[in-house]
Amino acid sequence: MSSIKDVAKYAHVSVATVSRALNGNGYVSEEAEQKIREAVKALNYTPNELARNFFRNQSHIIGVVIPDMEYPFFSKLCKCIEMQLYDCGYKTMICNTIGISNREKDYLDMLDRNMVDGLIVGSHSLDESAYLKVNKPIVALDRNFGEAIPLIHSDHRKGGYLAADLMIRSGCRNVIQFSTYQMVNTPARDRHVEFERVCKEHGIQVTTVETAWNEFNYEYYEQVASKYLTPGNHYDGIFTVDLSAACCMQTLKKQQKKIPDDVCIVGYDGVEIGRFTDPVLTTISQNVPEIALSCVRAITGIINGRNDVPNDQVIDVEVLHGNTVRC
């Protein structure tokens, strides 16, 4: 059986160069890389999966780029994607960008260097031009890159309509919505636009508070709730993501306001935290397992050379009824 030393000798390079090439760790010239490929093939050097993948120019690893895995929606999504990818013979590498473009760029560089076979991108910290110039398998989650990269997202417009309808049927007249995505190119903005449009059509005043799109933690939402949900601010409805809704409920309880008698709350995401609030949160549920399945089918389809991957896939949403509205 050939060893890594045999590969190095055959390719006329050092053992360290072979190691860097096989592990994708460090610079290797194109000429040396080609010699190593020829040596691997000639010597049938396949002691492990890494070497086989190097020879085939595949890693069988898919990168998933998200803003913050601590956020319940993204953690559930990553779990579902990992399970789906594993069933398809792929491993999953997860990147939390935490609003830092360099972290996102590092994973894009890994794709460009064939260290991962494809990327599922749900973050917004890196300029879209960086993605458009990379001709490799990429699928976008809730981020619109145009026709060059397939887009998968929930029916956010319907979600905004459903949330507004709940406010209307609850008799709300003055509502606040916390909008996370006003400044980024994502279909998720549609839910806020539609919510405001439908509410205003029915004579409901809407105050839209723009929150940071790259903050996904409880502490931030707690600060936002404390800042805008003041006792002197007259409102009778709140529309926001589930984690933020839980923070709003805590703030309102400190002010001895009753939910939904004094204030109705409609969440968005449909993650588990809403099942544990008191009262149970009424929310617009995104179908996370279906979103994950669509992402996996799209990225594996592109990797396998399929030409029938849809450019824009819209996943349905629905109301999960709780006890935070009056209808």
PAZAPA-4460 file (N, C-alpha, C; in steps of 0.05 Angstrom, whole numbers, plus 32768, in hexadecimal, padded with zeros to 4 digits):
% residues 327
    n_x    n_y    n_z   ca_x   ca_y   ca_z    c_x    c_y    c_z   seq   type   mol
   8011   7FE8   8000   8000   8000   8000   8012   8019   8000     1      M     A
   800B   802B   7FEF   801B   8044   7FEC   8016   8056   8004     2      S     A
   802B   8066   800B   8029   8078   8021   802A   8095   8016     3      S     A
   8026   80A8   8028   8028   80C4   8020   8044   80CB   8017     4      I     A
   8058   80BD   8022   8073   80C1   8019   8077   80B9   7FFC     5      K     A
   8069   80A2   7FF5   806B   8099   7FD9   805E   80AD   7FC6     6      D     A
   8048   80B9   7FCE   803A   80CD   7FBE   804D   80E5   7FBA     7      V     A
   8059   80EE   7FD0   806B   8105   7FCE   8083   80FF   7FBC     8      A     A
   808E   80E7   7FBD   80A5   80E0   7FAD   809D   80DF   7F8F     9      K     A
   8086   80D3   7F8A   807C   80D1   7F6E   8076   80EC   7F62    10      Y     A
   806B   80FE   7F72   8064   8119   7F68   807B   812D   7F69    11      A     A
   8091   8124   7F75   80A9   8136   7F78   80A3   814F   7F88    12      H     A
   8094   814A   7F9E   808E   8160   7FB1   8093   8156   7FCD    13      V     A
   8091   8167   7FE0   8096   815F   7FFC   807D   8152   8008    14      S     A
   8081   8142   801D   806B   8136   802C   8058   814B   8036    15      V     A
   8064   8162   803F   8053   8178   804A   8041   8183   8034    16      A     A
   804B   8185   801B   803B   818F   8005   8023   817C   7FFF    17      T     A
   8029   8162   8000   8014   814E   7FFC   7FFF   8151   8012    18      V     A
   8008   8153   802A   7FF6   8156   8041   7FE4   816E   803E    19      S     A
   7FF0   8185   8037   7FE0   819E   8033   7FCB   819A   801E    20      R     A
   7FD3   818D   8008   7FC1   8189   7FF2   7FA9   8177   7FFA    21      A     A
   7FAF   8161   8008   7F9B   814E   800F   7F88   815A   8024    22      L     A
   7F93   816B   8035   7F82   8176   804B   7F76   8191   8043    23      N     A
   7F7E   819C   802C   7F74   81B6   8024   7F7C   81CC   8038    24      G     A
   7F94   81C9   8044   7F9D   81DB   8059   7FB8   81E7   8051    25      N     A
   7FB6   8200   8046   7FCF   820D   803D   7FD1   820E   801F    26      G     A
   7FE4   821E   8016   7FE7   8222   7FF9   7FF6   820B   7FEC    27      Y     A
   7FEB   8203   7FD5   7FF8   81EF   7FC3   7FF4   81F9   7FA7    28      V     A
   800A   81FB   7F98   8008   8205   7F7D   7FF8   81F2   7F6B    29      S     A
   7FEC   81FD   7F56   7FDC   81EC   7F44   7FED   81D6   7F38    30      E     A
   8006   81DC   7F31   8018   81C8   7F25   801D   81B1   7F39    31      E     A
   8023   81B8   7F52   8027   81A3   7F66   800E   8193   7F6C    32      A     A
   7FF7   81A1   7F6C   7FDE   8193   7F71   7FD8   817F   7F5B    33      E     A
   7FDD   8186   7F42   7FD9   8174   7F2C   7FEB   815B   7F2E    34      Q     A
   8005   8160   7F36   8017   8149   7F39   800E   8137   7F4F    35      K     A
   8004   8142   7F64   7FFA   8132   7F7B   7FE2   8121   7F72    36      I     A
   7FD0   812D   7F63   7FB9   811E   7F59   7FC2   8107   7F48    37      R     A
   7FD5   810B   7F37   7FE0   80F6   7F26   7FED   80E0   7F36    38      E     A
   7FFB   80E8   7F4C   8008   80D4   7F5D   7FF3   80C4   7F6C    39      A     A
   7FDF   80D1   7F76   7FC9   80C4   7F85   7FBC   80AE   7F73    40      V     A
   7FB8   80B6   7F5A   7FAB   80A3   7F47   7FBE   808D   7F40    41      K     A
   7FD7   8093   7F3A   7FEA   807F   7F31   7FF0   806A   7F47    42      A     A
   7FF2   8074   7F60   7FF9   8063   7F76   7FE0   8057   7F84    43      L     A
   7FC9   805F   7F7B   7FB0   8056   7F88   7FB0   805C   7FA6    44      N     A
   7FB8   8074   7FAC   7FBB   807C   7FC8   7FA0   8086   7FD2    45      Y     A
   7F92   8074   7FDF   7F77   807A   7FEB   7F75   806F   8007    46      T     A
   7F86   8078   8019   7F84   806D   8034   7F6C   8078   8044    47      P     A
   7F61   808E   803C   7F4B   8099   804B   7F39   80A9   8038    48      N     A
   7F22   80B1   8043   7F0E   80BF   8034   7F19   80DA   8029    49      E     A
   7F2A   80E7   8038   7F35   8101   8030   7F44   80FF   8016    50      L     A
   7F55   80EA   8014   7F64   80E7   7FFC   7F52   80E0   7FE4    51      A     A
   7F3E   80D0   7FE8   7F2C   80C9   7FD2   7F1D   80E2   7FC9    52      R     A
   7F14   80F2   7FDC   7F06   810A   7FD5   7F18   811E   7FC6    53      N     A
   7F31   811F   7FCE   7F44   8131   7FC0   7F47   8129   7FA3    54      F     A
   7F49   810F   7F9E   7F4C   8105   7F83   7F34   810B   7F72    55      F     A
   7F1C   8108   7F7F   7F03   810D   7F70   7EFC   812B   7F70    56      R     A
   7F0C   813B   7F7D   7F06   8158   7F7F   7EEC   815D   7F8D    57      N     A
   7EE6   814C   7FA1   7ECE   814F   7FB1   7ED5   814B   7FCE    58      Q     A
   7EC6   8158   7FE0   7ECA   8155   7FFD   7EB2   8147   800A    59      S     A
   7E9B   8147   7FFC   7E82   813C   8007   7E7B   814C   8021    60      H     A
   7E82   8165   8021   7E7B   8177   8037   7E6C   818F   802C    61      I     A
   7E56   8196   8038   7E47   81AE   8030   7E49   81C2   8047    62      I     A
   7E4F   81DB   8040   7E50   81F0   8054   7E35   81FE   8057    63      G     A
   7E2D   8203   806F   7E14   8212   8075   7E1C   822B   8083    64      V     A
   7E17   8242   8077   7E1F   825C   8081   7E06   826B   808C    65      V     A
   7E06   826F   80A6   7DEF   827C   80B3   7DF9   8293   80C5    66      I     A
   7DE7   82A5   80CC   7DF0   82BB   80DE   7DF8   82B2   80FA    67      P     A
   7DE7   82A1   8107   7DEC   829A   8122   7DDD   8281   8129    68      D     A
   7DEB   826B   8130   7DDE   8252   8136   7DD0   8253   8151    69      M     A
   7DD5   8267   8161   7DC7   8269   817B   7DAA   8270   8177    70      E     A
   7DA4   827D   8160   7D88   8285   815B   7D78   826C   8155    71      Y     A
   7D61   8268   8162   7D52   824F   815F   7D4B   8246   8143    72      P     A
   7D44   8259   8132   7D3D   8252   8116   7D54   8246   8108    73      F     A
   7D6C   8252   810B   7D84   8248   80FD   7D8E   822E   8109    74      F     A
   7D8C   822A   8123   7D95   8211   812F   7D83   81FA   8125    75      S     A
   7D69   81FF   8124   7D57   81EA   811A   7D5C   81E4   80FD    76      K     A
   7D61   81F9   80ED   7D66   81F6   80D1   7D80   81E6   80CC    77      L     A
   7D95   81EC   80DB   7DAE   81DE   80D8   7DAB   81C0   80DF    78      C     A
   7D9C   81BB   80F4   7D96   819F   80FC   7D89   8190   80E5    79      K     A
   7D75   819C   80D9   7D66   818F   80C3   7D78   818C   80AA    80      C     A
   7D87   81A0   80A4   7D99   819E   808C   7DAE   8189   8090    81      I     A
   7DBA   8188   80A8   7DCF   8173   80AE   7DC3   8157   80AB    82      E     A
   7DAC   8153   80B5   7D9F   8138   80B3   7D9A   8131   8096    83      M     A
   7D90   8144   8087   7D89   813F   806A   7DA3   813A   805A    84      Q     A
   7DB8   814B   805F   7DD1   8147   8051   7DDE   812C   8057    85      L     A
   7DDD   8124   8070   7DE9   810B   8078   7DDB   80F3   8069    86      Y     A
   7DC1   80F5   8066   7DB3   80E0   8057   7DBB   80E0   803A    87      D     A
   7DC5   80F6   8030   7DCE   80F8   8014   7DEC   80F2   8011    88      C     A
   7DF9   80EB   8027   7E15   80E4   8025   7E28   80FC   8029    89      G     A
   7E1E   8112   8034   7E2F   8129   8038   7E31   8130   8056    90      Y     A
   7E48   813B   805D   7E4C   8146   8078   7E46   8164   8077    91      K     A
   7E42   8170   808F   7E3A   818C   8090   7E4F   819C   80A0    92      T     A
   7E57   81B3   8095   7E68   81C5   80A3   7E59   81E0   80A7    93      M     A
   7E56   81E9   80C0   7E45   8200   80C6   7E56   8218   80CD    94      I     A
   7E50   822F   80C2   7E5E   8248   80C7   7E4A   825C   80D3    95      C     A
   7E50   8265   80EB   7E41   827C   80F7   7E50   8295   80EF    96      N     A
   7E43   82A6   80DF   7E52   82BE   80D7   7E53   82D3   80EC    97      T     A
   7E3F   82D4   80FE   7E3D   82E8   8114   7E41   8304   8109    98      I     A
   7E37   8309   80F0   7E38   8324   80E5   7E54   832C   80DB    99      G     A
   7E66   8319   80D9   7E82   831F   80D1   7E87   8314   80B4   100      I     A
   7E8B   8326   80A2   7E8E   831E   8085   7EA5   830B   8081   101      S     A
   7EBB   830E   8090   7ED3   82FD   808B   7ECD   82E0   8090   102      N     A
   7EBB   82DA   80A4   7EB4   82BE   80A9   7EA5   82B3   8091   103      R     A
   7E93   82C3   8086   7E84   82BA   806F   7E97   82B6   8057   104      E     A
   7EAA   82C8   8054   7EBC   82C7   803D   7ECE   82AE   8040   105      K     A
   7ED6   82A7   8058   7EE7   828F   805C   7ED9   8276   8051   106      D     A
   7EC0   8274   8055   7EB1   825C   804C   7EAD   825D   802D   107      Y     A
   7EAA   8275   8023   7EA9   8277   8006   7EC4   8270   7FF9   108      L     A
   7ED9   8277   8006   7EF4   826F   7FFD   7EF8   8251   7FFE   109      D     A
   7EED   8244   8013   7EEE   8227   8015   7EE0   821A   7FFD   110      M     A
   7EC9   8225   7FF5   7EBB   821B   7FDE   7ECC   821E   7FC5   111      L     A
   7ED8   8235   7FC2   7EE8   823B   7FAA   7F00   8228   7FA8   112      D     A
   7F0A   821F   7FC0   7F21   820D   7FC1   7F1A   81F0   7FC2   113      R     A
   7F00   81EA   7FBE   7EF6   81CE   7FBE   7EF7   81C0   7FD9   114      N     A
   7EF9   81D0   7FEE   7EF9   81C3   8009   7EDD   81BC   8012   115      M     A
   7EC9   81C9   8006   7EAD   81C1   8009   7EA1   81BF   7FED   116      V     A
   7E8D   81AF   7FEA   7E81   81AB   7FCF   7E6C   81BF   7FC8   117      D     A
   7E61   81CD   7FDD   7E4D   81E0   7FD8   7E47   81F0   7FF1   118      G     A
   7E38   8206   7FEE   7E30   8216   8005   7E12   821B   8004   119      L     A
   7E06   8219   801C   7DEB   8223   8021   7DEE   823D   8031   120      I     A
   7DE6   8253   8026   7DED   826D   8032   7DD3   827B   803C   121      V     A
   7DD3   8281   8056   7DBD   828F   8062   7DC6   82A7   8071   122      G     A
   7DDE   82B2   806B   7DE8   82C9   8079   7DEA   82E1   8066   123      S     A
   7DEE   82F9   8071   7DED   8311   8061   7E04   8324   8066   124      H     A
   7E1A   831A   8071   7E30   832C   8079   7E44   8332   8062   125      S     A
   7E45   8320   804E   7E57   8323   8038   7E49   832E   801F   126      L     A
   7E55   8340   8011   7E49   834C   7FF9   7E43   8336   7FE4   127      D     A
   7E2C   8339   7FD7   7E23   8324   7FC5   7E36   8320   7FAD   128      E     A
   7E45   8334   7FA6   7E57   8332   7F8F   7E6C   831C   7F94   129      S     A
   7E73   8317   7FAD   7E87   8303   7FB3   7E7C   82E7   7FAC   130      A     A
   7E62   82E3   7FAF   7E56   82CA   7FA8   7E52   82C7   7F8A   131      Y     A
   7E4A   82DC   7F7D   7E44   82DB   7F61   7E5C   82D5   7F4F   132      L     A
   7E74   82DB   7F59   7E8C   82D5   7F49   7E97   82BA   7F4D   133      K     A
   7E8B   82AA   7F5F   7E94   828F   7F64   7E81   827B   7F56   134      V     A
   7E8B   826E   7F42   7E7B   825B   7F32   7E7C   823F   7F3F   135      N     A
   7E70   823D   7F57   7E6F   8224   7F65   7E53   8220   7F70   136      K     A
   7E4C   8208   7F79   7E31   8203   7F83   7E2A   8213   7F9C   137      P     A
   7E16   8224   7F9A   7E0D   8235   7FB0   7DEE   8236   7FAF   138      I     A
   7DE2   8233   7FC6   7DC5   8237   7FC9   7DC1   824C   7FDE   139      V     A
   7DAF   825F   7FD9   7DA9   8275   7FEB   7D90   8270   7FFA   140      A     A
   7D91   8274   8015   7D7A   8273   8026   7D73   8290   802E   141      L     A
   7D5B   8299   8025   7D52   82B4   802D   7D65   82CA   8025   142      D     A
   7D74   82C5   8010   7D86   82DB   8005   7D85   82DA   7FE7   143      R     A
   7D7E   82F0   7FDB   7D79   82F1   7FBE   7D92   82FB   7FB0   144      N     A
   7D9F   82E8   7FA2   7DB7   82EE   7F92   7DB0   82F1   7F74   145      F     A
   7D97   82EF   7F6D   7D8F   82F0   7F51   7D8E   82D4   7F45   146      G     A
   7D8C   82D2   7F2B   7D89   82B8   7F1E   7DA1   82A6   7F20   147      E     A
   7DB8   82B0   7F26   7DD1   82A0   7F26   7DD1   828B   7F3C   148      A     A
   7DC3   8290   7F52   7DC4   827F   7F6A   7DA7   8278   7F72   149      I     A
   7DA0   825E   7F74   7D85   8257   7F7C   7D7E   8262   7F97   150      P     A
   7D65   826B   7F9A   7D5B   8277   7FB3   7D45   8266   7FBF   151      L     A
   7D47   8261   7FD9   7D32   8253   7FE8   7D29   8264   7FFF   152      I     A
   7D0F   8267   8002   7D05   8278   8018   7CE8   8271   801E   153      H     A
   7CDF   8279   8035   7CC3   8276   803D   7CB2   828A   802D   154      S     A
   7C98   8285   802E   7C85   8298   8021   7C81   82AE   8036   155      D     A
   7C95   82C0   8037   7C94   82D5   804B   7C7D   82E9   8047   156      H     A
   7C76   82ED   802E   7C60   82FF   8028   7C46   82F4   8034   157      R     A
   7C42   82DA   8031   7C2B   82CD   803E   7C2D   82CF   805C   158      K     A
   7C45   82CB   8066   7C49   82CD   8083   7C41   82E8   808E   159      G     A
   7C48   82FE   8080   7C41   8318   8088   7C23   831C   8088   160      G     A
   7C16   8311   8073   7BF9   8314   8070   7BEB   8305   8087   161      Y     A
   7BF4   82ED   808E   7BE8   82DE   80A3   7BEB   82EC   80BE   162      L     A
   7C02   82F8   80C3   7C06   8306   80DC   7BF4   831F   80DE   163      A     A
   7BF1   832D   80C7   7BE0   8344   80C7   7BC3   833C   80CC   164      A     A
   7BBB   8326   80BF   7B9F   831C   80C3   7B99   8316   80E0   165      D     A
   7BAC   830B   80EE   7BA8   8305   810A   7BA5   831F   811A   166      L     A
   7BB4   8334   8113   7BB1   834E   8121   7B95   835A   811B   167      M     A
   7B8D   8358   8102   7B73   8363   80FA   7B5C   8355   8109   168      I     A
   7B5D   833B   8109   7B47   832C   8116   7B48   832E   8135   169      R     A
   7B5F   8337   813F   7B61   833B   815C   7B58   8357   8164   170      S     A
   7B52   8368   8150   7B49   8383   8156   7B5F   8396   815D   171      G     A
   7B77   8391   8155   7B8E   83A3   815B   7B8B   83BC   814A   172      C     A
   7B95   83D3   8155   7B93   83EC   8147   7BAE   83FA   8144   173      R     A
   7BC2   83F2   8155   7BDC   8400   8155   7BF1   83EB   815B   174      N     A
   7C00   83E2   8147   7C12   83CC   814B   7C2F   83D4   8145   175      V     A
   7C41   83C5   8151   7C5E   83C9   814C   7C68   83AF   813F   176      I     A
   7C78   83B3   812A   7C87   839B   811F   7CA4   83A1   8120   177      Q     A
   7CB3   838D   8129   7CD1   838F   8129   7CDB   8382   8110   178      F     A
   7CE7   8391   80FF   7CEF   8388   80E4   7D0E   8385   80E4   179      S     A
   7D16   836C   80DE   7D32   8365   80DF   7D41   836A   80C5   180      T     A
   7D33   8369   80AE   7D41   8367   8095   7D3C   837E   8082   181      Y     A
   7D39   8396   808C   7D33   83AD   807A   7D4A   83B4   8068   182      Q     A
   7D63   83AF   8071   7D7A   83B9   8062   7D89   83A4   8053   183      M     A
   7D7F   838B   8051   7D8D   8375   8043   7D7A   836A   802D   184      V     A
   7D87   835D   8019   7D78   8353   8002   7D6D   8338   8008   185      N     A
   7D56   8336   8014   7D4B   831D   801B   7D2C   831D   8018   186      T     A
   7D21   8307   8010   7D03   8305   800E   7CF6   8308   8029   187      P     A
   7D05   8305   803F   7CF9   8307   805A   7CED   8323   805F   188      A     A
   7CF7   8337   8050   7CEB   8351   8053   7CCE   8352   804B   189      R     A
   7CC6   8340   8039   7CAB   8340   802F   7C96   833D   8045   190      D     A
   7C9D   832F   805A   7C89   832B   8070   7C83   8345   807E   191      R     A
   7C97   8356   8081   7C93   8370   808E   7C84   8383   807C   192      H     A
   7C8A   8383   8063   7C7C   8394   804F   7C5F   838C   804D   193      V     A
   7C5A   8373   804B   7C3E   8369   8049   7C2F   836E   8062   194      E     A
   7C3B   8369   8079   7C2E   836D   8093   7C25   838A   8095   195      F     A
   7C36   839D   808F   7C2F   83B9   8091   7C1A   83C1   807D   196      E     A
   7C1C   83B6   8065   7C08   83BD   8050   7BEC   83B4   8058   197      R     A
   7BEA   839B   8060   7BCF   8390   8067   7BC4   839E   8080   198      V     A
   7BD5   83A3   8094   7BCB   83B1   80AC   7BC1   83CC   80A5   199      C     A
   7BCF   83DC   8095   7BC7   83F7   808F   7BAE   83F7   807E   200      K     A
   7BAA   83E3   806D   7B92   83E1   805E   7B79   83DE   8070   201      E     A
   7B7D   83D4   8088   7B67   83D0   809A   7B68   83E5   80B1   202      H     A
   7B76   83FB   80AC   7B75   8411   80BF   7B86   840D   80D8   203      G     A
   7B99   83FA   80D7   7BAA   83F5   80EE   7BC4   8405   80EB   204      I     A
   7BCC   8414   80FF   7BE5   8423   80FE   7BFC   8410   8104   205      Q     A
   7C11   8411   80F4   7C28   8400   80F6   7C41   8410   80FB   206      V     A
   7C4F   840A   8110   7C6A   8416   8115   7C7E   8400   8110   207      T     A
   7C90   8405   80FC   7CA5   83F1   80F6   7CBF   83FA   8102   208      T     A
   7CCA   83E9   8113   7CE3   83ED   8120   7CF8   83DC   8113   209      V     A
   7D0C   83E8   8107   7D21   83DA   80FA   7D36   83D0   810E   210      E     A
   7D3A   83B7   810F   7D4E   83AB   8121   7D66   83A1   8112   211      T     A
   7D7B   839B   811F   7D94   8392   8112   7D90   8376   8106   212      A     A
   7D97   8374   80EC   7D93   835A   80DE   7DA8   8345   80E7   213      W     A
   7DBE   834D   80F3   7DD3   833A   80FB   7DD4   8335   8119   214      N     A
   7DBE   833B   8127   7DBC   8335   8143   7DA6   8321   8148   215      E     A
   7DAD   830A   8153   7D99   82F4   8155   7D99   82E8   8171   216      F     A
   7D9F   82F8   8186   7DA0   82ED   81A0   7D8C   82FA   81B3   217      N     A
   7D86   82EC   81C9   7D72   82F4   81DB   7D78   830F   81E8   218      Y     A
   7D91   8314   81EE   7D99   832D   81FB   7D92   8345   81EA   219      E     A
   7D97   8343   81D0   7D91   8359   81BE   7D73   835E   81BC   220      Y     A
   7D64   8349   81B9   7D47   834C   81B7   7D3B   8357   81D1   221      Y     A
   7D47   8350   81E7   7D3E   835A   8201   7D42   8378   8203   222      E     A
   7D59   8381   81F8   7D5F   839E   81F8   7D4B   83AD   81E6   223      Q     A
   7D45   83A1   81CF   7D32   83AE   81BC   7D16   83B0   81C9   224      V     A
   7D0E   839A   81D5   7CF3   839A   81E2   7CF2   83AF   81F8   225      A     A
   7D07   83B1   8208   7D07   83C5   821E   7D07   83E2   8214   226      S     A
   7D13   83E6   81FC   7D15   8401   81F1   7CFB   840B   81E5   227      K     A
   7CED   83F9   81D7   7CD6   8402   81C8   7CBB   83FB   81D5   228      Y     A
   7CBA   83E8   81E7   7CA1   83E1   81F4   7C9F   83EF   820E   229      L     A
   7C9F   8409   820D   7C9D   8419   8226   7C80   841D   822E   230      T     A
   7C7B   8421   8248   7C60   8424   8252   7C50   843B   8244   231      P     A
   7C5E   8450   823C   7C51   8466   822F   7C4B   8463   8212   232      G     A
   7C55   844D   8206   7C52   8448   81EA   7C38   8438   81E6   233      N     A
   7C25   8444   81D9   7C0A   8437   81D7   7C09   8425   81BF   234      H     A
   7C08   840C   81C3   7C06   83F8   81AD   7BF6   83E0   81B8   235      Y     A
   7BEA   83D1   81A6   7BDA   83BA   81AE   7BE1   83A1   819E   236      D     A
   7BF8   83A2   818F   7C00   838A   8180   7C1E   838B   817A   237      G     A
   7C2B   8374   8179   7C47   8372   8173   7C4B   835B   815F   238      I     A
   7C5B   8360   814A   7C62   834B   8137   7C80   834A   8135   239      F     A
   7C8C   8333   813B   7CA9   8330   813C   7CB0   8312   813B   240      T     A
   7CCA   830C   8138   7CD2   82F0   8138   7CCE   82E4   8154   241      V     A
   7CCE   82C9   8155   7CC6   82BB   816E   7CD8   82C3   8186   242      D     A
   7CF2   82C3   8182   7D04   82C9   8198   7CFF   82E5   81A3   243      L     A
   7CFB   82F8   8191   7CF5   8313   8198   7CDA   8314   81A6   244      S     A
   7CC7   8305   819C   7CAC   8304   81A8   7CAD   82FB   81C5   245      A     A
   7CBE   82E7   81CB   7CC1   82DE   81E6   7CCC   82F4   81F8   246      A     A
   7CDF   8304   81EE   7CEA   831A   81FD   7CD5   8330   8202   247      C     A
   7CC5   8335   81ED   7CAF   8348   81F0   7C9B   8340   8205   248      C     A
   7C95   8326   8206   7C82   831D   821A   7C8D   8321   8237   249      M     A
   7CA7   831D   823A   7CB3   8321   8255   7CB2   833F   825C   250      Q     A
   7CB7   8350   8249   7CB6   836D   824E   7C9A   8376   8255   251      T     A
   7C86   836C   8247   7C6A   8373   824C   7C61   836A   8267   252      L     A
   7C6A   8352   826F   7C62   8348   8289   7C6D   8359   82A0   253      K     A
   7C85   8364   829C   7C90   8376   82B0   7C80   838F   82B3   254      K     A
   7C73   8396   829D   7C61   83AE   829E   7C45   83A7   82A5   255      Q     A
   7C41   838E   82AD   7C27   8383   82B5   7C11   8386   829F   256      Q     A
   7C1A   8384   8286   7C07   8383   8270   7BFF   8366   826A   257      K     A
   7BE6   8363   8263   7BDC   8348   825E   7BDD   8342   8240   258      K     A
   7BE4   8329   823B   7BE6   831F   821F   7BD1   8309   821C   259      I     A
   7BBE   830B   820A   7BBB   831E   81F5   7BA8   8335   81FA   260      P     A
   7B9D   8337   8213   7B89   834B   8219   7B92   8367   8213   261      D     A
   7BAA   836E   821C   7BB5   8389   8218   7BC5   838A   81FE   262      D     A
   7BD5   8376   81F9   7BE7   8376   81E1   7BE6   835A   81D4   263      V     A
   7BE1   8359   81BA   7BE3   8340   81AB   7BFF   833E   81A0   264      C     A
   7C09   8325   819F   7C24   8320   8194   7C22   830A   817F   265      I     A
   7C2E   830F   8168   7C31   82FB   8153   7C4E   82F7   814E   266      V     A
   7C58   82DF   8150   7C74   82D8   814B   7C79   82D0   812E   267      G     A
   7C92   82CB   8128   7C99   82C1   810D   7CB0   82AE   810F   268      Y     A
   7CAE   8297   8105   7CC1   8281   8103   7CB4   8266   810A   269      D     A
   7CA6   8265   8120   7C9A   824C   8128   7CAD   8239   8136   270      G     A
   7CC1   8244   8144   7CD5   8233   8152   7CCA   822C   816E   271      V     A
   7CD8   821A   817B   7CCE   820E   8193   7CCA   8221   81AA   272      E     A
   7CD9   8237   81AB   7CD8   824A   81C1   7CBB   8254   81C5   273      I     A
   7CAC   8256   81AF   7C91   8260   81B1   7C7E   824D   81BF   274      G     A
   7C86   8234   81C1   7C75   8220   81CF   7C79   8222   81ED   275      R     A
   7C8E   8230   81F6   7C94   8231   8212   7C8F   824C   821F   276      F     A
   7C85   825F   820F   7C7E   8279   821A   7C63   8277   8228   277      T     A
   7C5E   828B   823A   7C44   828C   8248   7C38   82A7   8245   278      D     A
   7C23   82A9   8234   7C14   8293   8226   7C24   8289   820E   279      P     A
   7C1B   8273   8204   7C28   8267   81EC   7C25   827A   81D4   280      V     A
   7C3B   827D   81C6   7C3D   8291   81B1   7C2E   8288   8198   281      L     A
   7C1E   829B   818D   7C12   8297   8172   7C27   82A2   815F   282      T     A
   7C2E   8291   814B   7C45   8298   813A   7C40   828E   811D   283      T     A
   7C4E   829A   810B   7C4E   8291   80EF   7C66   827E   80EC   284      I     A
   7C5F   8266   80E5   7C74   8250   80E5   7C80   824C   80CA   285      S     A
   7C9A   824E   80C9   7CA9   8246   80B1   7CAE   8227   80B2   286      Q     A
   7CAB   821A   809C   7CAE   81FD   809A   7CCC   81F6   8098   287      N     A
   7CD9   81F5   80AF   7CF6   81F2   80AE   7CFF   81D7   80A2   288      V     A
   7CF2   81C0   80A8   7CFB   81A8   809A   7CF8   81A9   807C   289      P     A
   7CE3   81B6   8072   7CE0   81B8   8055   7CF4   81CB   8049   290      E     A
   7CFA   81E1   8057   7D0F   81F4   804E   7D2A   81E5   804C   291      I     A
   7D31   81D5   8061   7D4A   81C6   8061   7D4B   81B3   804A   292      A     A
   7D35   81A4   8046   7D34   8190   8030   7D38   819E   8015   293      L     A
   7D2B   81B5   8011   7D2E   81C3   7FF7   7D4A   81CC   7FF3   294      S     A
   7D57   81D6   8009   7D73   81DE   8007   7D86   81C7   7FFF   295      C     A
   7D81   81B0   800C   7D92   8199   8007   7D8E   818E   7FEA   296      V     A
   7D75   818D   7FE2   7D6F   8183   7FC7   7D7C   8196   7FB2   297      R     A
   7D7B   81B0   7FB7   7D86   81C3   7FA4   7DA4   81C1   7FA3   298      A     A
   7DB2   81C1   7FBA   7DCF   81C1   7FB9   7DDA   81A7   7FAE   299      I     A
   7DCE   8190   7FB6   7DD7   8176   7FAB   7DD1   8174   7F8E   300      T     A
   7DBA   817F   7F85   7DB3   817F   7F69   7DC8   818E   7F58   301      G     A
   7DD0   81A6   7F62   7DE4   81B6   7F54   7DFF   81A7   7F53   302      I     A
   7E07   819B   7F69   7E20   818C   7F6A   7E20   8175   7F56   303      I     A
   7E09   8168   7F54   7E07   8151   7F42   7E01   8159   7F25   304      N     A
   7E01   8173   7F1F   7DFF   817C   7F04   7DE3   817D   7EF9   305      G     A
   7DCE   817D   7F0A   7DB3   817F   7F01   7DAD   819B   7EF8   306      R     A
   7D9D   819D   7EE3   7D96   81B7   7ED7   7D79   81BF   7EDE   307      N     A
   7D6C   81B0   7EEF   7D50   81B5   7EF5   7D4B   81C0   7F11   308      D     A
   7D60   81CB   7F1D   7D5D   81D6   7F38   7D4E   81F1   7F36   309      V     A
   7D37   81F4   7F43   7D28   820D   7F41   7D37   8225   7F4B   310      P     A
   7D33   823C   7F3E   7D42   8254   7F46   7D36   8261   7F5E   311      N     A
   7D1C   825D   7F63   7D0F   826B   7F79   7CFA   8257   7F85   312      D     A
   7D00   824C   7F9C   7CEE   823A   7FAA   7CE2   8247   7FC2   313      Q     A
   7CC7   8247   7FC3   7CB8   8254   7FD8   7CAB   823F   7FEA   314      V     A
   7CB0   8240   8003   7CA6   822C   8016   7C8E   8239   8026   315      I     A
   7C79   822A   8028   7C60   8235   8035   7C64   8239   8053   316      D     A
   7C54   824C   805D   7C54   8251   807A   7C38   824D   8085   317      V     A
   7C35   824C   809F   7C1B   8248   80AB   7C1A   8254   80C7   318      E     A
   7C02   8259   80D1   7BFE   8263   80EC   7C00   824C   8100   319      V     A
   7C10   824F   8114   7C10   823D   812B   7C00   824C   8141   320      L     A
   7BE9   8243   8147   7BD8   8251   815A   7BE0   824D   8177   321      H     A
   7BE2   8263   8185   7BE8   8263   81A2   7BD3   8273   81B0   322      G     A
   7BDB   8283   81C3   7BC9   8293   81D3   7BD1   82B0   81D6   323      N     A
   7BE0   82BA   81C2   7BE9   82D6   81C4   7BDA   82E9   81B2   324      T     A
   7BC4   82E0   81A6   7BB3   82F1   8196   7B96   82EC   81A0   325      V     A
   7B83   82FE   8198   7B68   82FC   81A2   7B55   82F0   818E   326      R     A
   7B5F   82E0   817C   7B4E   82D4   8168   7B55   82B6   8165   327      C     A
***
